[in-house]
Amino acid sequence: MTQLKPIATFKRILSTTKNTLQYSLTVSLLAFSPTLFATNESNETTATEPSFEWNLMLVGGSMNTCSSMSPRRCENTHWIDPATMRTTTYVALTTENLERLAAHESWSQHNELQRQLMRALRATARSNGTHLELSELSGRLRNGYPNLWRELDNAQWRLVRDILQKAEAPEQAEISRPELSVQPEGAALFETFARRIQAIAERQDQEARVLVVTASGMDSFDAVDFYLNTFRAFGIDAQWLPIDAALGAVLSNASFDDSDARTRACEQLDEVRAQVQGTHERARVYPWLAEQQQQVCKDPDTLLALIESAQGMFINGGDQSLTRQAFIHTDGTPFPWLREIQRRVHAGTFIAGGTSAGTAVMTEAPMITNGTSLQALKEGAVAMPGPPPFDCERNDTCAPAQNADSLTYRAEGGIGLFPFGLLDTHFSERGRHGRFTVLQASTGTPMAVGVDETTALLVDTRSGDFQVQGAHGVVLLEQAAAEAEGFHARKSYLRHGSSGRFAENGALASVHFSPAAHPDTAFATPGRGELLRDRTLLGALNQCTGGSTTLFSGQHEGFVLQLNADALTSLAHIDGGCEWVHGLLLIAPQTP
């Protein structure tokens, strides 16, 4: 196997990083041990009940919670009643729906494709009936009309499914049963958030209430019931904060002082949603939610009243570029509701949480918006307002020298609640070390935090204290830089129960390893050897060898990845659930 020349390379890199780390180490590292990195503070901490008053929960995605729409995530399903609960998404191949779909303006340049699609849909209705599950329709088209299926691009399929979707009913909601989740760690994160809400509410002598933000989804109405009912299952009130990118676009172009003009603009919300979010006819499918949003659009001050009545908000996953547009005006200034949230979070009277995109958008630093590790290592990072379209290569709409996998970021940052550095999610599971190291080096950001799936980093942004909770762990990258040999960074990996503190400059001020080992759960997979795409690196490091210089070395798609230990590296729980601080990560092109 082709390898880098680690001794010379790491000696030189060590000399460039040792001095920059010296300040934080002299403050926090009182005694070196090959299996412990600690300060003189106690390292005893209760993982499920953090001892500090955190105000941010940053979840890495995949909370895997049992619900009537996700029966495979449930220990049992006898409680699911399709007559009273939402259990799937249905489409209606009625004459009215098909005519409306055929007449849509987007087919003007695709007449032949439209004719083929209409023939296929009418044939499906004749053979299978007019009412089908969405998954059944997609399967019928994929298997019965493979050429047509390949010809449809992402936006066209979205149009088909949206226009054909049957209207939902508020009384037939998606029901969540977190206590029945097969994988309990995700439900435990929801519970931790709910308990923190209750504690703040008791101190404020208020009803415990969380606001749910679903602005990360292209369909910003689809997940409302799930999040409301999940939090209500833990005994707190939950209300929807009806903001999304469409609302942000309308209010960016309408005067807050001219109520008549704003009312007229708000009546166009559904059309704007199709343009901005790429999803159609949501007001027809979810009329009660569309009406709630209409009311806050016409009177945005009601959003401030909702925030005042609650102790926190939780943001769903999806696309952080969409989420950002719900909070920030097109001129770059925060909407009043974001300013109020920022004020209360910093005051400690309100907490914010999010999963996946809902975490990524929290940053004050440049906000990552797209990209794979492999493409990032090949072409670098590009600052641009939003990610490239999903199928831009197919439609020839990519920007010059870019493709759908290009690493892109929003230089202005996200909504500014996390002040300590970059944020990324689904981290180990999608092999994101490469893209994150490139982004950190390109932007010169001192700290980068990558959160694994079904895992959260709890942070007190006032003190810098943090703690890890969940199934896997959190990656902390420092001092990332580009050299002739490739990219290097100091990498730390902390699991459930481990804690520490960020310094004001984003460096690690202290770390306490969890007293007990927390290896990956039985739900984790070892990876397929695709270092830049999956969790192969983490799977290989579930156990690590104390005293070894090289913790890991592997290669993938023309790149070599090494993780080494040196005099600044500390390990814990090496026999299972390995954790470490200040390992030396190097990613470089493979050499002959």
N, C-alpha and C positions, 0 to 999 in steps of 0.2 A: 504494500500500500504506500502510495506517495505521501510523504509527510513534509511539514515545514521543518525548518531547522530551529528547534525550540530553544536550545541553550543560548545561542548568540542573540536571537530575537528577543527572548524574554529577559535576558540580562539588560539589553539596551532599553527595552520598554520599562522594566523595573526602575531603572535609573531616572526615567522621565516621570514616573507616577509616584515614586516613593516620597519625594519632597512635597508634592501637592497634597498627599494624604496625611502628611506629618502632623498638621495642625489638629485635625479631628482625632487622630490617634493619640496624641499626647494628652488631649482633653479626656478621651473616653476609655482608652485601653490602659488599665492600671497594671495588668499582669498578663503576660502571654501564656497561653496553654494550647497545645495542639487540638484540644477538644472543647475549648470554651473561650468565648469573647464576652466580657462582662464589665460592668462598672461596680462601684461599691454599693450600689442600690440593690435591694432585694430583687431576685429574678423569679419570685413566686407570683404567679398571676393566674386568675381564673379565666379560662379561654371563653366560656360561654357567657360570662358576666364580667366584662371588662371593668377594671377598677378605676378607670379614668373617664372623664366626661367627654367622649368623642362627639364630633359634630358632622363627620362625613363617613359614609359607608360606601366603599368602592368595590363593587362586585365584578368579577371577571367574566360573567355570563353563565349560561346553562345552569339555572337554579333548579331545573328538573322537578317541578312541583306537581303533585297529583291534582288533576282537575277532570271535569266531565269531557273536555276536549282532548285530554291527554291520558287516556286510560292505561297506557303501557307504563306510565310513571306511578301507578297506584298499586298498592299491595292487594287490594281486592276492588272489584267493580260492581258488586251487587247493589250498591246505593245509586248508581247512575240510572236516571230515568229519562229516556229520550223524549217522553211526552211533556216533561216539565222543565228540562234543562237543554241548553245548547250543547250538542255533542259532535256536530260536524258543520261544514258549510255546504249549503245546497245551491244548485243552479236550476233555473227554469228555462227550458228551450221552447218557450211559447212563441207564437207568431209575433206578438207585440215586441218581445225582447229581441228576437232575431231581426226584425225590421229596423229596430232602433240601432242595433249593432251594425247592420249592413249600411245604414245611412250615415254613419259617423264620418266626419271629415278626414280623419287620419288615413282612410283608404284611398284618397284621391290619387295618390301616386302608386297604388298597389291594387289595381282593379282585378287582375287575374287572381292574385292571392285571395282577395275578398270573395270572388266567385267560388274558388275551391273550398274556402272555409265554410261558406254558407251551404254548399252542397253537403259537406261532411257533417255539419251540425244538424241539418234537416234529416239526413239519413240516420244519424244517431238518435234523434227524437222518434223517428218511425220505428226503429228496432228496439230501443231501450226505454221509451217513454220520455215525456217532457220534463220530468223532475228527477234529478240525479244528484248524488254527492259530487262535489267539485273534484275530488280525487278520482272518482269513476270517470268523469268526463275527460280529464287529462289523460287517464290511462287508455280510454277508447281512441282518442286522437293520436296518441303516441304509437299505439300498436296497430290501429287500423289504417292510419293515414301518416305513415312515417315521413314521407317527403314533405307533406304539408306541415307536420310538426316541426321539422328542422327549419323550414322556411320562416315560420313565425319567430319574430324577435321578442325580446323580453317585454318591451312596451306594448306590442300588439297582443301578446298573451294576457298581459295585465288588463288591457281594454276588454278582451273577451270575457274574462272571468268576472270583472267588475260589472259589466252591463248585464250579464246573465245571472248574477248572484241574486238569490231570493232575499227579500227584505227580512231582517231580523226583528224579533219582538222583545221589548224590555222585560216582559214577564218570563221569558224563556232564556235566562242568562247562563253563561258559563259558570259553573259552580266549582269552587276550589276546596279541596280537602287536604291541606298540607300535612296533617297528622298521619295520613295514609301513604305518604310518599315513599317509594321504594328506596330512593337515595335521600336520606334524612338531612344531609348537610345543607341543602338549599333551603328547605323549610326552616331549618334552624336560623339561617340568616334573616329570613323574614321575621321570625319570632324575636331575634335580637333587636331588630329595628323597631318592632312594635313595643317591646318593653322599654326601650329608650324614650319613645314617644310618651308612654304612660308616665315615666319618671318626670319628664319635663312638665307634662300636664298637671301632675299632682303639685309640683312646686309652684305652678302658675295659677292653681285653683281653676283649671279649665277642663272641659271634656277632652279626652284624648282623641286626637284627630290627625290623620295623615292625608296629604293631597297626592293624588296619583297623576303623573304626567306621562302621556302616551305619545308624545310628539316625535319620538324616534322612528316610529313605524311609517312606512309609505301609506298604509291604511291606519290613520291615527285614531280610529274609533274601535278597531277590532279587538284590542287587548284591554279595553276599559273594564269590562266585567271581571276578567280574571284578576286583575290587581285589586280592584275594590273588594271582591269576595275573599281573596287571600288574606288581606289585612283584617277584614272583619272577622275572619275565623279566629283571630287572636284577641278578640274582644275590644277592638278599638274602632272608632268611626272612621270611615274612609270616604272621601269625596274626590270627584274628578276635577282637576284644574284644566279647563277646556281650551288649551292653547296648542297650536301646531304651526308648522311653517306657513300654511295658508293664511292663518290669522295674522301672523307676523307680517306677511307680505301686504295684506289688506291694510293693516294699521300703519305700516310704513308709508303708504301712499295716500292715506286719508288723514285729514286734520283732526287732531284730538279736540279742537275748539269748535269745529263745525259739525254739530250732531246730525244735521240733515244730510250733509255730504257723506258722513261716516255711515249712516244708515243705508244709503244707496250703495256704498261700496261693500258693506257687509252682506247685502243680498247676493253678491257675486262670489261668495266664499266657495261654493262647490266648484264653480268654473275655475277659480284661482287654484284650488286644491289639485285639480287635474293638471294644471300647468306646472305647479311648483313641486308637488309630491308624486305626480305620475299615477294618481289613482282617481277613479271616476265614480260618480253617482253615489257618493257616500251618504248624502242627505236622504236619498230614497231608501237606502238599506238600513240606516240607523237614524230615523227621523227625530227621535227624542234627544239623541246626542247632538245632532245638528242644530236643534232648537236651543239647547243649552249654550252652544258656541255662538249662535246668533245673538243671544242676549248679552254675553260678555263683550262681543264685538261692538255692539251698539253702546255699551256702558262699561268700558274697561276698568273703571274704578271698582267694580264688583270683584275683580281678581284680587285687588289689594285687601278687600274685606275677607275673602276666602283665606288668604295667607295669614291675616291677623287672627283668624279663628282656629288655626292649626299649629302644630308643633313640628311639622316636618313635611318633606315631599320625597317621593321616590319616582325615578325616571326609568322608563322601560328601555329595552334594547332595540337595535335597528341600525339607523344611519345617524351618526352624530352631527353631520352637516345639516340634516333636517332639524334635529333638536335645537341646535344653535339658533336657527332662524326663528324659533318660537320665543326666544328670550332676548334677541338682539336685533335692533332696527337695521334696515339695509344701509344706513349711514354709519354703522359701527357702534352706535351708542346703545347702552342697555335700555330695554323697556322698563317702565316704572316697577313692574312686578319683579323683575330680576334685581333691581336696586334694593327693593325691600327684602327680598330673600337674602341677598348678600349681607345686608345690614344685620338681619336677625341671626344668620349663621355665625357671623363674626362676634355677635353679642352672646352667643350660647343659648339663645331662646328658641332655636329652630335648627333641625338637623336636615341634611340632604343625603340621599342615597341614590344609587343607580346601578344598573347592570349592563354590561357590554357597552353599547353606545352611550348609555346613561352614565357610565363611569368616564368614558373617554372625553365627554363634553365638559366635565368638571374642571379641567385644567385651566390655569392662568397662563401656562407656557404654550408654545405652538401645539396645535391640536392635530393629531394624526387623523387622516381621513380615508386612506386606502393604501393598498400595496402588499406584495409578498416579499419575503426575505430574499428570494433568489433574484427578483427583478431589482430590488433595492441595491443589492450588492453589485449588480451589473451596471446600473445607470444612475444611482444616487437618488436624492430626494428633490422634489419639486414643490415650491410654494404656489398654491393656486386656490381660488375661492371654494372649490368643491372637488370631489373625486371625479375621474373620468367616467362616462357612462359604462354600465356593465358590459354592453356588447358594442363598444365604440369601434373596435377593430372590424367587426362584421359590417357595420354601417358606415365605416370610413368617417367617423366623427371624432376620433382621438385627436388631441393636440399633437403638434409635430414632436417626433422622437418620444412618444408615449404610447402606452397600451393600457388595457384594462387592469393590468397587474402593477402598474407604476406606483411607486411610493409617493404619495402626495400629503401635504399638510397645510393647515390654515395658520399662517404666521401670526395672526392677531390673537390666537388662542381660542379657548372655549368660553364658558360662562364665569370663569375666574374664581371658583370656590376652593380649588386645591392650589396652594401657592408654591409648592416645593419642587415641581418639575413636570416632565412629560408623563403621560398616562397611556397605557395600552392594555388590552384585554384578550381573553382566549389565548393566553400568552404561550405557555409551554405546549398546549394541545395543538397549536397551529405553527409551531416552530418559528416564533416571531423574534428570536434573538437577532437575526440578521437585519431585519428592517428597523428594529428599534435602535440598534447600535449605530446604524447608518444615520438615522434621524437625529440621534443625540449628538453625534459628531458633526453633522451638517449644521445644526442650529446652535451648537456650543452651550447646550443646557447641562448644568452640572449633575442633575439627578434625573433618572428615568425609572418609573415604577410600572412593572408589568404584572398584572394579576391573572392567575390561572382561573379556569372555570370552576364554578361551585365553591368559590373562595372569595373572601372579602378582606380588604385592608380597612380597619377602623382607624380614623385619624382625628385628633384634636388639632385643628389648624392654628389655634392660639398658642399652645405650648410646643407643638411639634410631636407630641407623643403618638405612637401608633401601636396597633396589635393586629396579628393575623388570625382569622377565623375561617375554617372551612375544610374542604376535602383535600386540597393540594397546597399551594404555596404562593408566595409573592417574590418576584425578581426585582432587585434593586441594582441598577447600573450606574456607575460613577466614572468620571474621567474618560469618557469615550472619545477616541480620536482616530483620525485616518493617518496611516503611515504608508511608506512604500510597500511594506509587506502585506498590508491589509488594514483591518479595523481592530482596535483593541479597547478593552474597558475593564474596570473592576466590577465583578459580578458577585452579588450576595443573593442567597436564596433562603427564605424563612418560611417555616410551616406553621400550622395551627398552634396557637398559644404563645408563639414567640413574639417579642415586642421590642420597642426601641423608641428612638427620638430623632426627628430631623432637626438639624441646625437651620438657622434662618437662611443660610446660603444654599440649602438643599443637601448638604453633606450629612452622612450618618454621624450623629453625636454619640449615640450609645445603642447597644443591642443586648437583649437578654434572650438567650435560647430558652425554649420551653423546657421545663424540668423533665417532661416525658417525651418519648419519641412518638412521632405521628407519621408513619409511613403512608404512602398512597393507599386509598381504599380499594376494595375489590372491584370497584367500577372502573378503575383506571386501566388503560392498555399500555403495553410496553412501547408501542410505536413500530413502524415498518422499516426503520432505518433511513427514513427521509428527514434528515436533520433540519432542513429548511422548510419543512411543511408540517411535521407532526411532533409528537412528544417523545421522540427517541432519546433526546438528551436527558430529559428528566427521568425517563424510565431507566436509563443506564445508571443514574445517580441516586436511585432509591436507597442504595447502599454505596458507600465510598470507602476507600482504603486510607486509613490514617497514616500519616508519614510519607505517603507517596507524592512525588512532585507532580505527576500528571494525573488529574482526576478523570479526564476524558479526552479522547482524541478520535475523530471520525471524519469522514468526507462524504460529500453529496453534491451532485451536479457541478463538479469542477471546483468546489470550494472545500477547504479544510477548516474544521472547527476544533479548537483545543481549549480546555479549561485546566489551568495549572494552579498549584498551590505554591506559595513562597513564604517568606518570613512574615508577611502581613496578613496571611490567610489563617482563619480559624475554622475548625470543623466541630460539629456536634452530632450525636446520634448516628455515628458512622455505620452501625450494624443494622440500621433500618430507619428510613425517614431521614436520610442525611440532610443536614443543613450546613451552610457555610457563610462566612463573611469575607469579602475582599479576595475572592479568587480572581485569577487573571484570565480573562476571556480573549481569545484571538481568533478572528475569522479572516481567512486570506485565500486568494486564488491558489488552486493546486498547481504545483510546479513539477516538471518532468523529473 
